[in-house]
Amino acid sequence: MDAFNAAMQLRDQQIREINQNFNIAINKANQDARSAMQIASKPEQKISVISAKKGAVAAAIIARESAIIALGQPPMPPVDPNRMQKGVLKQKDKQDRKEKPLR
């Protein structure tokens, strides 16, 4: 159980770091867009700023999702041996009932 808890804490920490990097990238894209929008005077320049911001946000989203996928599946919690035995016994009972001929 301790190994599972440690693995979950590590995964949570890694996800927090990924989310923190994502937030930094989004904030930077917003800040850059605000700065560029103040300078832009023509509609074409404003459209370019908006497109650049959308591209930066999309890149941040892709990077975040890729990093989470790279972590793999979350750790599986340990299985209680007593519960596992009960499940096996139930399956055996079901199989025995199927095998018995009806009278």
C-alpha positions as CSV (number, residue, x, y, z in Angstrom):
1,M,0.0,0.0,0.0
2,D,2.9,2.3,0.7
3,A,4.3,1.8,-2.7
4,F,1.0,2.6,-4.3
5,N,0.6,5.8,-2.2
6,A,4.2,6.9,-3.1
7,A,3.5,6.2,-6.8
8,M,0.3,8.2,-6.7
9,Q,2.1,11.1,-4.9
10,L,4.8,11.1,-7.6
11,R,2.2,11.1,-10.4
12,D,0.3,13.9,-8.7
13,Q,3.5,16.0,-8.4
14,Q,4.4,15.3,-12.1
15,I,0.9,16.4,-13.2
16,R,1.1,19.5,-11.1
17,E,4.4,20.4,-12.8
18,I,2.9,19.7,-16.2
19,N,-0.1,22.0,-15.4
20,Q,2.2,24.7,-14.0
21,N,4.2,24.7,-17.3
22,F,1.0,24.8,-19.2
23,N,-0.2,27.8,-17.2
24,I,3.1,29.6,-17.8
25,A,2.9,29.0,-21.5
26,I,-0.8,30.2,-21.7
27,N,0.0,33.3,-19.6
28,K,3.0,34.1,-21.8
29,A,0.9,33.7,-25.0
30,N,-1.7,36.1,-23.5
31,Q,0.9,38.6,-22.4
32,D,2.6,38.5,-25.8
33,A,-0.7,38.9,-27.6
34,R,-1.6,41.9,-25.4
35,S,1.7,43.6,-26.0
36,A,1.5,43.0,-29.8
37,M,-2.1,44.1,-29.9
38,Q,-1.1,47.5,-28.5
39,I,1.4,48.0,-31.3
40,A,-0.8,46.6,-34.1
41,S,-2.7,49.3,-35.9
42,K,-4.0,47.6,-39.1
43,P,-6.6,44.8,-39.2
44,E,-4.1,42.5,-40.8
45,Q,-1.7,42.9,-38.0
46,K,-4.4,42.3,-35.4
47,I,-5.5,39.1,-37.2
48,S,-1.8,38.0,-37.2
49,V,-1.5,38.6,-33.5
50,I,-4.7,36.6,-32.8
51,S,-3.5,33.8,-35.0
52,A,-0.1,33.7,-33.3
53,K,-1.9,33.5,-29.9
54,K,-4.1,30.7,-31.0
55,G,-1.1,28.8,-32.3
56,A,0.7,29.3,-29.1
57,V,-2.3,28.1,-27.1
58,A,-2.7,25.1,-29.3
59,A,1.0,24.2,-28.9
60,A,0.7,24.5,-25.1
61,I,-2.4,22.2,-25.1
62,I,-0.6,19.6,-27.3
63,A,2.5,19.7,-25.1
64,R,0.4,19.3,-22.0
65,E,-1.6,16.3,-23.4
66,S,1.6,14.7,-24.7
67,A,3.3,15.0,-21.3
68,I,0.3,13.5,-19.5
69,I,0.1,10.6,-22.0
70,A,3.9,10.0,-21.6
71,L,3.3,9.5,-17.8
72,G,1.3,6.4,-18.7
73,Q,-1.6,4.8,-16.8
74,P,-2.0,5.7,-13.2
75,P,-0.8,3.1,-10.7
76,M,-3.3,0.4,-9.9
77,P,-4.3,0.1,-6.3
78,P,-3.3,-3.1,-4.5
79,V,-6.0,-5.8,-4.5
80,D,-7.1,-7.2,-1.2
81,P,-6.4,-11.0,-1.3
82,N,-9.6,-11.8,0.5
83,R,-11.7,-10.0,-2.0
84,M,-9.9,-11.7,-4.8
85,Q,-10.6,-15.1,-3.3
86,K,-14.3,-14.3,-3.0
87,G,-14.4,-13.3,-6.6
88,V,-12.7,-16.5,-7.7
89,L,-15.2,-18.6,-5.6
90,K,-18.1,-16.8,-7.1
91,Q,-16.9,-17.6,-10.6
92,K,-16.4,-21.2,-9.7
93,D,-19.9,-21.4,-8.3
94,K,-21.3,-20.0,-11.5
95,Q,-19.3,-22.5,-13.6
96,D,-20.5,-25.4,-11.4
97,R,-24.1,-24.3,-11.8
98,K,-23.7,-24.2,-15.6
99,E,-22.1,-27.7,-15.7
100,K,-24.7,-29.4,-13.6
101,P,-27.4,-31.0,-15.8
102,L,-31.0,-29.9,-15.2
103,R,-33.5,-32.5,-14.0
